[in-house]
Amino acid sequence: MKIDVPVQFTGEVSVVVPDHLSLNDAKLLAHKLALARIVATCDNPDAPEEDACDDYADECSDTAQATAEQDWDQCEITGVGGTWLVQDK
């Protein structure tokens, strides 16, 4: 039996990114990484991260593209503060 549980997260995720990135690239990387790690699944926990890392590499500046994958691997989530809401269907 499959039961879909609608959830919503409201809060903030703190991400440490490499210092050498421009502010725009740093924000883009943090955004992609936070979303990928929040939506990772038990069946295939790397899939959302791989897709998000590829998206970051496609969208970041030409300068950041050379180190996109290494920058992704160096990032660390240092905190998550917020609330998960489960909504009745």
MMTF fields as JSON, N, C-alpha, C and O atoms, coordinates in Angstrom:
{
  "mmtfVersion": "1.0.0",
  "mmtfProducer": "UNKNOWN",
  "numBonds": 355,
  "numAtoms": 356,
  "numGroups": 89,
  "numChains": 1,
  "numModels": 1,
  "chainsPerModel": [1],
  "groupsPerChain": [89],
  "chainIdList": ["A"],
  "bondAtomList": [4, 2, 8, 6, 12, 10, 16, 14, 20, 18, 24, 22, 28, 26, 32, 30, 36, 34, 40, 38, 44, 42, 48, 46, 52, 50, 56, 54, 60, 58, 64, 62, 68, 66, 72, 70, 76, 74, 80, 78, 84, 82, 88, 86, 92, 90, 96, 94, 100, 98, 104, 102, 108, 106, 112, 110, 116, 114, 120, 118, 124, 122, 128, 126, 132, 130, 136, 134, 140, 138, 144, 142, 148, 146, 152, 150, 156, 154, 160, 158, 164, 162, 168, 166, 172, 170, 176, 174, 180, 178, 184, 182, 188, 186, 192, 190, 196, 194, 200, 198, 204, 202, 208, 206, 212, 210, 216, 214, 220, 218, 224, 222, 228, 226, 232, 230, 236, 234, 240, 238, 244, 242, 248, 246, 252, 250, 256, 254, 260, 258, 264, 262, 268, 266, 272, 270, 276, 274, 280, 278, 284, 282, 288, 286, 292, 290, 296, 294, 300, 298, 304, 302, 308, 306, 312, 310, 316, 314, 320, 318, 324, 322, 328, 326, 332, 330, 336, 334, 340, 338, 344, 342, 348, 346, 352, 350],
  "bondOrderList": [1, 1, 1, 1, 1, 1, 1, 1, 1, 1, 1, 1, 1, 1, 1, 1, 1, 1, 1, 1, 1, 1, 1, 1, 1, 1, 1, 1, 1, 1, 1, 1, 1, 1, 1, 1, 1, 1, 1, 1, 1, 1, 1, 1, 1, 1, 1, 1, 1, 1, 1, 1, 1, 1, 1, 1, 1, 1, 1, 1, 1, 1, 1, 1, 1, 1, 1, 1, 1, 1, 1, 1, 1, 1, 1, 1, 1, 1, 1, 1, 1, 1, 1, 1, 1, 1, 1, 1],
  "groupList": [{"groupName": "MET", "atomNameList": ["N", "CA", "C", "O"], "elementList": ["N", "C", "C", "O"], "formalChargeList": [0, 0, 0, 0], "bondAtomList": [1, 0, 2, 1, 3, 2], "bondOrderList": [1, 1, 2], "singleLetterCode": "M", "chemCompType": "L-PEPTIDE LINKING"}, {"groupName": "LYS", "atomNameList": ["N", "CA", "C", "O"], "elementList": ["N", "C", "C", "O"], "formalChargeList": [0, 0, 0, 0], "bondAtomList": [1, 0, 2, 1, 3, 2], "bondOrderList": [1, 1, 2], "singleLetterCode": "K", "chemCompType": "L-PEPTIDE LINKING"}, {"groupName": "ILE", "atomNameList": ["N", "CA", "C", "O"], "elementList": ["N", "C", "C", "O"], "formalChargeList": [0, 0, 0, 0], "bondAtomList": [1, 0, 2, 1, 3, 2], "bondOrderList": [1, 1, 2], "singleLetterCode": "I", "chemCompType": "L-PEPTIDE LINKING"}, {"groupName": "ASP", "atomNameList": ["N", "CA", "C", "O"], "elementList": ["N", "C", "C", "O"], "formalChargeList": [0, 0, 0, 0], "bondAtomList": [1, 0, 2, 1, 3, 2], "bondOrderList": [1, 1, 2], "singleLetterCode": "D", "chemCompType": "L-PEPTIDE LINKING"}, {"groupName": "VAL", "atomNameList": ["N", "CA", "C", "O"], "elementList": ["N", "C", "C", "O"], "formalChargeList": [0, 0, 0, 0], "bondAtomList": [1, 0, 2, 1, 3, 2], "bondOrderList": [1, 1, 2], "singleLetterCode": "V", "chemCompType": "L-PEPTIDE LINKING"}, {"groupName": "PRO", "atomNameList": ["N", "CA", "C", "O"], "elementList": ["N", "C", "C", "O"], "formalChargeList": [0, 0, 0, 0], "bondAtomList": [1, 0, 2, 1, 3, 2], "bondOrderList": [1, 1, 2], "singleLetterCode": "P", "chemCompType": "L-PEPTIDE LINKING"}, {"groupName": "GLN", "atomNameList": ["N", "CA", "C", "O"], "elementList": ["N", "C", "C", "O"], "formalChargeList": [0, 0, 0, 0], "bondAtomList": [1, 0, 2, 1, 3, 2], "bondOrderList": [1, 1, 2], "singleLetterCode": "Q", "chemCompType": "L-PEPTIDE LINKING"}, {"groupName": "PHE", "atomNameList": ["N", "CA", "C", "O"], "elementList": ["N", "C", "C", "O"], "formalChargeList": [0, 0, 0, 0], "bondAtomList": [1, 0, 2, 1, 3, 2], "bondOrderList": [1, 1, 2], "singleLetterCode": "F", "chemCompType": "L-PEPTIDE LINKING"}, {"groupName": "THR", "atomNameList": ["N", "CA", "C", "O"], "elementList": ["N", "C", "C", "O"], "formalChargeList": [0, 0, 0, 0], "bondAtomList": [1, 0, 2, 1, 3, 2], "bondOrderList": [1, 1, 2], "singleLetterCode": "T", "chemCompType": "L-PEPTIDE LINKING"}, {"groupName": "GLY", "atomNameList": ["N", "CA", "C", "O"], "elementList": ["N", "C", "C", "O"], "formalChargeList": [0, 0, 0, 0], "bondAtomList": [1, 0, 2, 1, 3, 2], "bondOrderList": [1, 1, 2], "singleLetterCode": "G", "chemCompType": "PEPTIDE LINKING"}, {"groupName": "GLU", "atomNameList": ["N", "CA", "C", "O"], "elementList": ["N", "C", "C", "O"], "formalChargeList": [0, 0, 0, 0], "bondAtomList": [1, 0, 2, 1, 3, 2], "bondOrderList": [1, 1, 2], "singleLetterCode": "E", "chemCompType": "L-PEPTIDE LINKING"}, {"groupName": "SER", "atomNameList": ["N", "CA", "C", "O"], "elementList": ["N", "C", "C", "O"], "formalChargeList": [0, 0, 0, 0], "bondAtomList": [1, 0, 2, 1, 3, 2], "bondOrderList": [1, 1, 2], "singleLetterCode": "S", "chemCompType": "L-PEPTIDE LINKING"}, {"groupName": "HIS", "atomNameList": ["N", "CA", "C", "O"], "elementList": ["N", "C", "C", "O"], "formalChargeList": [0, 0, 0, 0], "bondAtomList": [1, 0, 2, 1, 3, 2], "bondOrderList": [1, 1, 2], "singleLetterCode": "H", "chemCompType": "L-PEPTIDE LINKING"}, {"groupName": "LEU", "atomNameList": ["N", "CA", "C", "O"], "elementList": ["N", "C", "C", "O"], "formalChargeList": [0, 0, 0, 0], "bondAtomList": [1, 0, 2, 1, 3, 2], "bondOrderList": [1, 1, 2], "singleLetterCode": "L", "chemCompType": "L-PEPTIDE LINKING"}, {"groupName": "ASN", "atomNameList": ["N", "CA", "C", "O"], "elementList": ["N", "C", "C", "O"], "formalChargeList": [0, 0, 0, 0], "bondAtomList": [1, 0, 2, 1, 3, 2], "bondOrderList": [1, 1, 2], "singleLetterCode": "N", "chemCompType": "L-PEPTIDE LINKING"}, {"groupName": "ALA", "atomNameList": ["N", "CA", "C", "O"], "elementList": ["N", "C", "C", "O"], "formalChargeList": [0, 0, 0, 0], "bondAtomList": [1, 0, 2, 1, 3, 2], "bondOrderList": [1, 1, 2], "singleLetterCode": "A", "chemCompType": "L-PEPTIDE LINKING"}, {"groupName": "ARG", "atomNameList": ["N", "CA", "C", "O"], "elementList": ["N", "C", "C", "O"], "formalChargeList": [0, 0, 0, 0], "bondAtomList": [1, 0, 2, 1, 3, 2], "bondOrderList": [1, 1, 2], "singleLetterCode": "R", "chemCompType": "L-PEPTIDE LINKING"}, {"groupName": "CYS", "atomNameList": ["N", "CA", "C", "O"], "elementList": ["N", "C", "C", "O"], "formalChargeList": [0, 0, 0, 0], "bondAtomList": [1, 0, 2, 1, 3, 2], "bondOrderList": [1, 1, 2], "singleLetterCode": "C", "chemCompType": "L-PEPTIDE LINKING"}, {"groupName": "TYR", "atomNameList": ["N", "CA", "C", "O"], "elementList": ["N", "C", "C", "O"], "formalChargeList": [0, 0, 0, 0], "bondAtomList": [1, 0, 2, 1, 3, 2], "bondOrderList": [1, 1, 2], "singleLetterCode": "Y", "chemCompType": "L-PEPTIDE LINKING"}, {"groupName": "TRP", "atomNameList": ["N", "CA", "C", "O"], "elementList": ["N", "C", "C", "O"], "formalChargeList": [0, 0, 0, 0], "bondAtomList": [1, 0, 2, 1, 3, 2], "bondOrderList": [1, 1, 2], "singleLetterCode": "W", "chemCompType": "L-PEPTIDE LINKING"}],
  "groupTypeList": [0, 1, 2, 3, 4, 5, 4, 6, 7, 8, 9, 10, 4, 11, 4, 4, 4, 5, 3, 12, 13, 11, 13, 14, 3, 15, 1, 13, 13, 15, 12, 1, 13, 15, 13, 15, 16, 2, 4, 15, 8, 17, 3, 14, 5, 3, 15, 5, 10, 10, 3, 15, 17, 3, 3, 18, 15, 3, 10, 17, 11, 3, 8, 15, 6, 15, 8, 15, 10, 6, 3, 19, 3, 6, 17, 10, 2, 8, 9, 4, 9, 9, 8, 19, 13, 4, 6, 3, 1],
  "groupIdList": [1, 2, 3, 4, 5, 6, 7, 8, 9, 10, 11, 12, 13, 14, 15, 16, 17, 18, 19, 20, 21, 22, 23, 24, 25, 26, 27, 28, 29, 30, 31, 32, 33, 34, 35, 36, 37, 38, 39, 40, 41, 42, 43, 44, 45, 46, 47, 48, 49, 50, 51, 52, 53, 54, 55, 56, 57, 58, 59, 60, 61, 62, 63, 64, 65, 66, 67, 68, 69, 70, 71, 72, 73, 74, 75, 76, 77, 78, 79, 80, 81, 82, 83, 84, 85, 86, 87, 88, 89],
  "secStructList": [7, 7, 7, 7, 7, 7, 3, 3, 3, 3, 3, 3, 3, 3, 3, 3, 7, 7, 6, 6, 1, 7, 2, 2, 2, 2, 2, 2, 2, 2, 2, 2, 2, 2, 2, 2, 2, 2, 1, 7, 7, 1, 1, 7, 6, 6, 2, 2, 2, 2, 2, 2, 2, 2, 2, 2, 2, 2, 2, 1, 7, 2, 2, 2, 2, 6, 6, 2, 2, 2, 2, 2, 2, 2, 7, 3, 3, 3, 3, 3, 3, 3, 3, 3, 3, 3, 7, 7, 7],
  "xCoordList": [0.843, 0.0, 0.891, 1.832, 0.594, 1.344, 0.472, -0.674, 1.027, 0.324, 1.201, 2.336, 0.692, 1.416, 1.13, -0.028, 2.177, 2.048, 2.556, 3.76, 1.669, 2.12, 2.821, 2.279, 4.012, 4.775, 5.249, 5.379, 5.498, 6.029, 7.035, 6.782, 8.174, 9.187, 9.249, 9.347, 9.191, 9.371, 10.491, 10.395, 11.543, 12.666, 13.883, 13.778, 15.027, 16.289, 17.34, 17.425, 18.136, 19.236, 20.521, 20.652, 21.469, 22.761, 23.766, 23.927, 24.443, 25.388, 26.72, 26.755, 27.805, 29.153, 29.641, 29.657, 30.039, 30.524, 31.975, 32.421, 32.712, 34.1, 34.211, 33.378, 35.23, 35.437, 35.78, 35.541, 36.325, 36.791, 35.662, 35.903, 34.433, 33.322, 32.827, 32.903, 32.319, 31.661, 30.379, 29.914, 29.818, 28.601, 27.466, 26.724, 27.322, 26.252, 26.431, 25.467, 27.663, 27.922, 27.737, 27.213, 28.156, 28.012, 26.54, 26.155, 25.715, 24.282, 23.635, 22.819, 24.0, 23.453, 23.823, 22.968, 25.083, 25.548, 24.832, 24.371, 24.731, 24.065, 22.602, 22.094, 21.929, 20.52, 20.337, 19.499, 21.117, 21.009, 21.333, 20.632, 22.393, 22.814, 21.769, 21.452, 21.238, 20.235, 19.008, 18.515, 18.515, 17.342, 17.632, 16.799, 18.783, 19.126, 19.225, 18.769, 19.802, 19.965, 18.665, 18.468, 17.784, 16.493, 15.607, 14.879, 15.652, 14.766, 15.38, 14.758, 16.577, 17.196, 16.278, 15.635, 16.228, 15.343, 16.126, 17.334, 15.434, 16.07, 16.467, 17.487, 15.672, 15.95, 17.203, 17.951, 17.438, 18.582, 19.041, 18.77, 19.733, 20.067, 21.0, 21.065, 21.726, 22.652, 22.008, 22.528, 20.889, 20.293, 19.953, 20.329, 19.258, 18.955, 20.228, 20.279, 21.241, 22.483, 23.206, 23.721, 23.253, 23.923, 23.244, 23.905, 21.917, 21.171, 21.39, 21.603, 21.339, 21.505, 22.921, 23.107, 23.914, 25.301, 25.465, 26.124, 24.864, 24.91, 24.222, 24.713, 23.075, 22.369, 23.242, 23.313, 23.905, 24.786, 25.903, 26.189, 26.524, 27.621, 27.151, 27.905, 25.909, 25.353, 25.032, 25.151, 24.624, 24.125, 25.145, 24.946, 26.226, 27.202, 28.034, 27.936, 28.838, 29.669, 30.714, 31.004, 31.269, 32.322, 33.509, 34.132, 33.819, 34.937, 34.678, 35.579, 33.472, 33.144, 32.961, 33.059, 32.699, 32.476, 33.682, 33.521, 34.876, 36.086, 36.202, 36.816, 35.617, 35.729, 34.363, 34.257, 33.329, 31.954, 31.791, 31.232, 32.266, 32.09, 32.893, 32.395, 34.116, 34.926, 34.3, 34.294, 33.777, 33.127, 31.901, 31.66, 31.14, 29.964, 30.377, 29.757, 31.437, 31.888, 32.418, 32.386, 32.903, 33.456, 32.381, 32.659, 31.167, 30.1, 29.644, 29.745, 29.146, 28.662, 27.414, 27.385, 26.4, 25.206, 25.508, 25.801, 25.434, 25.789, 24.585, 24.727, 23.413, 22.225, 20.964, 20.95, 19.904, 18.586, 17.636, 17.517, 16.972, 16.011, 14.692, 14.621, 13.659, 12.359, 11.375, 11.567, 10.319, 9.238, 8.8, 8.627, 8.618, 8.011, 6.535, 6.149, 5.712, 4.266, 3.724, 4.024, 2.928, 2.266, 0.816, 0.13, 0.367, -0.977, -1.888, -1.516, -3.059, -4.03, -4.596, -4.843, -4.795, -5.389, -6.875, -7.562],
  "yCoordList": [-1.17, 0.0, 1.237, 1.333, 2.16, 3.416, 4.543, 4.713, 5.297, 6.451, 7.67, 7.711, 8.644, 9.893, 10.834, 11.086, 11.348, 12.275, 13.637, 13.809, 14.605, 15.939, 16.634, 16.729, 17.107, 17.797, 19.141, 19.357, 20.022, 21.34, 21.712, 21.521, 22.241, 22.698, 24.21, 24.81, 24.81, 26.245, 26.469, 26.052, 27.116, 27.336, 27.832, 28.485, 27.517, 27.99, 26.906, 26.215, 26.762, 25.801, 26.599, 27.41, 26.378, 27.072, 26.193, 25.016, 26.778, 26.03, 26.775, 27.98, 26.063, 26.623, 26.264, 25.091, 27.276, 27.081, 27.561, 28.321, 27.127, 27.571, 29.09, 29.732, 29.653, 31.096, 31.72, 32.911, 30.957, 31.536, 31.868, 32.511, 31.442, 31.688, 33.123, 33.759, 33.616, 34.925, 34.797, 33.686, 35.913, 35.888, 35.204, 34.415, 35.493, 34.864, 33.359, 32.61, 32.901, 31.466, 30.802, 29.69, 31.456, 30.906, 30.723, 29.691, 31.722, 31.624, 30.519, 29.753, 30.436, 29.401, 28.015, 27.134, 27.821, 26.537, 26.179, 25.048, 27.114, 26.855, 26.482, 25.562, 27.189, 26.926, 25.518, 24.758, 25.172, 23.857, 22.743, 21.732, 22.922, 21.899, 21.69, 20.551, 22.767, 22.646, 21.894, 20.994, 22.252, 21.564, 20.099, 19.236, 19.809, 18.429, 17.562, 16.419, 18.077, 17.262, 17.111, 16.108, 18.074, 17.964, 16.948, 16.208, 16.893, 15.993, 14.63, 13.827, 14.345, 13.038, 11.929, 12.065, 10.843, 9.744, 8.551, 8.447, 7.664, 6.449, 5.501, 4.82, 5.447, 4.507, 4.865, 3.978, 6.136, 6.565, 7.933, 8.95, 7.964, 9.248, 10.128, 11.331, 9.577, 10.402, 11.056, 12.046, 10.518, 11.027, 12.508, 13.241, 12.989, 14.427, 15.285, 16.355, 14.821, 15.59, 15.616, 16.659, 14.494, 14.459, 15.41, 16.161, 15.364, 16.243, 17.711, 18.553, 18.008, 19.389, 19.889, 21.052, 19.032, 19.413, 19.711, 20.68, 18.875, 19.124, 20.438, 21.201, 20.699, 21.968, 23.152, 24.153, 23.028, 24.103, 24.345, 25.488, 23.27, 23.402, 24.066, 24.806, 23.8, 24.416, 25.896, 26.688, 26.269, 27.617, 28.584, 29.797, 28.07, 28.954, 29.704, 29.442, 30.624, 31.418, 30.54, 29.432, 31.047, 30.314, 30.033, 28.976, 30.968, 30.798, 29.642, 28.849, 29.543, 28.507, 27.13, 26.122, 27.065, 25.77, 24.848, 23.632, 25.404, 24.582, 23.789, 22.722, 24.299, 23.627, 23.267, 23.01, 23.245, 23.06, 21.787, 21.835, 20.67, 19.41, 19.397, 18.938, 19.891, 19.951, 20.909, 20.625, 22.033, 22.988, 22.349, 22.532, 21.609, 20.917, 19.99, 19.984, 19.203, 18.228, 18.891, 18.283, 20.125, 20.83, 21.487, 21.895, 21.593, 22.27, 21.433, 20.206, 22.128, 21.457, 22.181, 23.407, 21.4, 21.966, 22.031, 21.014, 23.223, 23.388, 23.521, 23.51, 23.645, 23.735, 23.8, 24.321, 23.264, 23.336, 23.763, 23.09, 24.86, 25.32, 25.585, 26.359, 24.959, 25.179, 24.117, 23.426, 23.997, 23.102, 22.325, 22.895, 21.02, 20.195, 20.12, 19.786, 20.423, 20.351, 19.206, 19.108, 18.346, 17.275, 17.704, 18.025, 17.705, 18.182, 16.979, 16.067, 16.993, 15.925, 16.116, 17.239, 15.015, 15.076, 15.08, 15.127],
  "zCoordList": [0.0, 0.0, 0.0, 0.787, -0.869, -0.946, -0.406, -0.821, 0.513, 1.063, 0.85, 1.323, 0.156, -0.066, 1.089, 1.423, 1.69, 2.812, 2.361, 2.172, 2.187, 1.784, 2.953, 4.054, 2.694, 3.734, 3.205, 2.0, 4.14, 3.797, 4.873, 6.062, 4.453, 5.396, 5.35, 4.28, 6.51, 6.629, 7.615, 8.769, 7.181, 8.09, 7.351, 6.313, 7.895, 7.342, 7.461, 8.477, 6.419, 6.392, 6.254, 5.338, 7.157, 7.099, 6.369, 6.692, 5.376, 4.55, 4.508, 4.258, 4.749, 4.607, 3.21, 2.834, 2.441, 1.066, 0.984, 1.843, -0.037, -0.187, -0.299, -0.939, 0.316, 0.361, -0.986, -1.185, -1.899, -3.163, -4.133, -5.154, -3.833, -4.754, -4.662, -3.611, -5.782, -5.762, -4.936, -4.68, -4.527, -3.731, -4.487, -3.902, -5.77, -6.559, -6.663, -6.504, -6.93, -7.02, -5.661, -5.587, -4.594, -3.243, -2.891, -2.341, -3.208, -2.922, -3.747, -3.234, -5.026, -5.895, -5.373, -5.293, -5.022, -4.514, -3.213, -3.059, -2.284, -1.002, -1.214, -0.573, -2.108, -2.383, -2.945, -2.46, -3.962, -4.595, -3.605, -3.56, -2.809, -1.858, -0.769, -0.426, -0.229, 0.838, 0.34, 1.019, -0.829, -1.36, -1.664, -1.385, -2.222, -2.564, -1.322, -1.332, -0.27, 0.939, 1.701, 2.386, 1.598, 2.271, 1.568, 2.23, 0.238, -0.489, -0.79, -1.485, -0.291, -0.519, -0.011, 1.03, -0.754, -0.377, 0.139, -0.072, 0.81, 1.332, 0.211, 0.312, -0.858, -1.942, -2.726, -3.136, -2.936, -3.727, -3.227, -3.867, -2.092, -1.478, -2.291, -2.039, -3.258, -4.034, -5.25, -5.766, -5.711, -6.952, -6.89, -7.804, -5.857, -5.848, -5.797, -6.404, -5.083, -5.004, -6.336, -6.737, -7.024, -8.323, -9.305, -10.022, -9.324, -10.223, -9.85, -10.722, -8.564, -8.11, -8.369, -8.727, -8.194, -8.478, -9.968, -10.344, -10.811, -12.258, -12.607, -13.438, -11.963, -12.193, -11.792, -12.505, -10.643, -10.183, -11.199, -11.555, -11.659, -12.624, -13.918, -14.549, -14.309, -15.516, -15.322, -16.257, -14.101, -13.856, -13.26, -13.319, -12.69, -12.042, -13.086, -14.285, -12.611, -13.517, -14.202, -13.751, -15.288, -15.995, -15.085, -15.18, -14.211, -13.279, -12.316, -12.047, -11.804, -10.81, -11.441, -10.742, -12.742, -13.389, -13.271, -13.177, -13.274, -13.223, -11.925, -11.904, -10.846, -9.546, -8.963, -7.764, -9.78, -9.284, -8.449, -7.354, -8.951, -8.223, -6.921, -5.894, -6.954, -5.734, -4.72, -3.522, -5.19, -4.296, -3.643, -2.449, -4.424, -3.894, -2.749, -1.686, -2.985, -1.99, -0.72, 0.35, -0.824, 0.341, 1.203, 2.331, 0.689, 1.436, 2.621, 2.622, 3.617, 4.814, 5.321, 5.423, 5.631, 6.266, 7.757, 8.386, 8.309, 9.72, 10.63, 11.852, 10.057, 10.892, 10.074, 8.958, 10.641, 10.039, 11.142, 12.166, 10.934, 11.917, 11.244, 10.289, 11.726, 11.116, 11.535, 12.535, 10.758, 11.085, 9.865, 8.787, 10.03, 8.987, 9.294, 10.415, 8.326, 8.495, 7.646, 6.456, 8.262, 7.532, 7.363, 8.333, 6.126, 5.834, 5.55, 4.811, 6.134, 5.856, 4.463, 4.024, 3.786, 2.442, 2.543, 1.522]
}
